[in-house]
Amino acid sequence: MKKPKSLTSLLLSCALLLPLHLLAGVSGGVSDIANKAAQYAEATYQAEMVESLRQLMTFNTIAIEGLASTENPVHQQFKAELARQAKQLGLDYTDYGYVVVIGLGESEQRVGMITHGDIQPFNASKWAQSPLVLDLSSEPGKLIGRGTEDDKGPISNALYAMKSIKDLKIKLNKRIELYVYMAEESDWQPLREHIKQHSLPQVNITLDAEYPVVTAEKGYGTISLTFPKTSLTSSKTYISEFTGGFFGSQIPEDAHARIENADQQLLGKIKQVAKSHTGMSYSYQWQGKQLSISALGKSAHSSKPEDGVNAITHLADLLTVNHWPNNSSGALVNFINNQLGTGLYGDKFGDIAFSDDFMGPMTVQATVLKTTAKGMALNINIRRPSGKTTKQLELEIKATLAEWQQQNQVTLLDVSSKINEPFVQKHAPQIDTLLEVFAFYTGIADAKPVSIGGGTNSRLFPNAVSFGPSMPGTEYTGHSEHEFITKEQFILNLKMYTAVLIELAK
């Protein structure tokens, strides 16, 4: 015979049968209704959410130069899959071309979640499995593949947060809208055009950065210059090739140099420098008097260069044993060693270096080298905080380049710089709510807003701040050749997004 339930158990059982909108008490900064929904999402939709991500990842949604997203067949296939998932979950779906909006509920008052469906390029040879296949086995506990953290994982999180709220018939006073933009990694102009023509949610969170809440973002910048071709006599020791980098917002993990008329003494000096490099590996190959050097560092998002090891700058540093003849590759190596070095913050680049108390220091990193008809083109990525005007930075860059050209008797070609403004959000009304939800589910007390080096679409939406998906103090793997999110974090994101949407929309 079963023992009778205690009064407490009976009351709890009855409470669980009540509609959740009647259980709107508050527990530790998160309402009971929000917390119960978060627990429901975790208990119900883990497998479905992983499968959603698996399907979204199969589409190689990189940008193709010269082809609009609206004309890109893979982008269209990805959106068709999004539409299928939204319909299956009972959510409404509207395709505006570059922008997809997936919604729940009806109201003039709206809460927006901002994500993107495009991804950065990848080198498939660097991955244990195809980066377009969700890899759950290579490193147990991790979901590995391109887009898992940036930004297809957050899309799946958002879909199942909305589905959980719908299942539980929670009464909301605001409509929830998930924005999926298809060119965040390449071209923001179509999003700006969309914003001009459509009204936006009054409160927004971007699921494309870090926790606990991002209220400031450095401005993205690029310095481009080309080192011209020149002829050299064949008897000299010179650099005939220097290449590296994959795309502008990735710290490069590969670089290669070829030296003509080299000898063992030169190699010995180079190897001596290599001993001082942490996190780098080098291989050397001889063909007659031609020495080839391949460098392997560690890729990372260029907004967080401290998470990577720059193969371009470290390989150049190996070659500080000589001041090289000024053909295109030699002048390039001399310039990198003179003006960049292996540091992160532009301390050698004239007067450009500076820092902000909240946003931190500006970062200055060589990211891409390309051989062109004119010579060797160098792309330098900068992330600038508040503290200097764009005009001041441009003048400092111009002065540094002019001085180097004069001292080295090199005329640089196609010199340009583009420097975006930093973004600071001070007045978003949801900040305290986001901090409370984060603290409740992570146990991290006294969480405070943070600044990041990256730039998200937060700056284009009203009252927008970023909320995840990466935890503070952990390595951000988006844009790297080892992108992943842990299963634990993936589930935690679902819980926090479910709770936050209820708190902001109820």
Secondary structure by P-SEA (a helix, b strand, c coil): ccccccaaaaaaaaaaaccccccccccccccaaaaaaaaaaaaccaaaaaaaaaaaacccccccccccccccaaaaaaaaaaaaaaaaacbbbbbcccbbbbbccccccbbbbbbbcccccccccccccccccccccccccccccccccccaaaaaaaaaaaaaaaaacccccbbbbbbbbccccccaaaaaaaaaccccccbbbbccccccccccccbbbbbbbbbbbbcccccccccccccccccccccccbbbbbbccccaaaaaaaaaaaaacccbbbbbbbcccbbbbbbbbbbcccccccccccaaaaaaaaaccccccccaaaaaaaaaaaccccccccccccccccccccccbbbbbbcbbbbccccbbbbbbbbbcccccaaaaaaaaaaaaaaaaaaacccccccbbbbbbbbbbccccaaaaaaaaaaaacccccccccccccccccccccbbbbccccccccccccccccccccaaaaaaaaaaaaaaaaaacc
